[in-house]
Amino acid sequence: MLLLYLYAELENGLVVGAANKSEYRIGYFVKHGCDDASDIMPLLNLYKTQVRELAQYLNIPARIIEKPPSSDMIPGLADDEEVIGISYEKMDLILMALEKGWKVSDIAEALEIKKDKVLHIKKLIKRSEHMRKIYKPNIII
């Protein structure tokens, strides 16, 4: 991150984050890492499946769009969907339904999946809540 900000400063530019809404909501990013620490995050309001649709619209090469998402940091790690335990397509639909206030049982039925998958996503959201907040001490002087 230091190097990214150094070059941004030297070039009078901004550091652009690559976080998407799917990974951000479940905490699948490194806090203050390259997905989080940035000046702007143009993809943060788009689910992973929407990022793929945007990439197709922008004529990004298929080999990039179709590449299985992974951390890319250490060779040999499992792809993201294997680590998370569900496809981005299903997860995005779960996240959208949860945002709209759907019940777990209704989501599971509509997507033809077990309730455990929906509960797993809910648990990831809850467990990663601290990653999306900035804590300010309440100091009384």
N, C-alpha and C positions, 0 to 999 in steps of 0.2 A: 504494500500500500504506500509505503514511503516513496518508492520509486515512481509509482503512478502519479502521486501528488507532486513530486519533484518535476517530472516532465510536464505535467499540466501547468505548473507554475511557470516553468521556463517558456512554454509555448502560449501562455495566457489562455489556457483552456480549462475544461472541466473534466472531472473523472466521472465516467458514466457507469452506473451499476447495471448488472445483468439479472437481478432478481425478478422472478415472476410471482404472481399472486398465489399459485398453487404451493410452491416451495416455501414462500414467506409465511403463509397461513399455518403450515404444519411444522415450521421451524427447521426445514431442511436447508439450512444455510449456516455459514460461519459468521457469527456476530462480529462486526468490524472487519470481516474478510472481504474478498473481492466482490461478493454478491451484495454486501450490505453497506460497506463504507464507500460512499460516493457523494458527489454533488447533486446528481440527478438520477432518477430511476424511471426511465420511460416505459418499462414493461411491467412495473409493479402492480398495475391495475388489470393486467391480462393474465388469465389462467394459462397454463402450459399449452393446452390444446389451442387456445386463441393465438399464442405466440407462433405456433406452427402454422396456423391459418394465415397469419400476417406474413410469415416468411414465404409461403406459397404465393401470396398476392404480390410480394416484392420480387418474385422470381429468384429467390435464393436457390442455389443448386440443390437438387433432390438429395445428393449424398450427404449434405449437411442437415437437411430437415429430417431425413430418415435415420440418421445416426442415433443409436440408442443413447439416451441421456445418462451421463455418468459424471462423477466428480472430476475426472480427467487429471487429478493431481498425482495419483499413484497408480501406475500400470497394474492391471490384474484385479482391481476392485470390481465388485459386482455393479451392474447398471442400476440406476436410481429406482426403477420400478421394482426390481428384485429386493432392494434394500427396504423400500417403503412397504412392499407387500401387496401392492395393487397398481393397476395401470393408471396412467395419468388421465385417460378418458373417463374411467369410473370415478377416480378421485375427484376430478373437476366437477362432475355431476353431483357427487356427494357434497362437496364444498358449496356449490351453488344452492342446493336444496337446504342445507343447514343455514345458509345466509337468509333464505326465505322463510325460515322457521318451521320447516317440515319436521315431522316426527321421525325418529330412527326407524321404526317399523314401516312407515310409509316409503321412506327412501329405499330400504332393503327390498321391499316388494316391487317398487317401480323399476329398480335396476336389476332385479332378480339375483340378488346376492344375499349372503348371510348378514344378519344384524351385526355380527362380530366385526365385519369389515367397516361398517359405518361407525361403530363404537371405537374402533381403532383410530380412525381419522379424528373423531371428536377428542380422544385422549391425546393425540399428537398436538392438536390445536391448544388444548388446555396446558399441557406440559411445556409448550414453547412460548406461552404468553409473555414471560419475562423477557424474551428476546426482542419483542416488538415494543417494549416500553422503555422510556427513559425515566429513571427514578431521580426525583429531586428531594433532597433532604428538607424536612420541615423544621427549620431552625427559628427559634423564637429568641429575639434579642431584647 
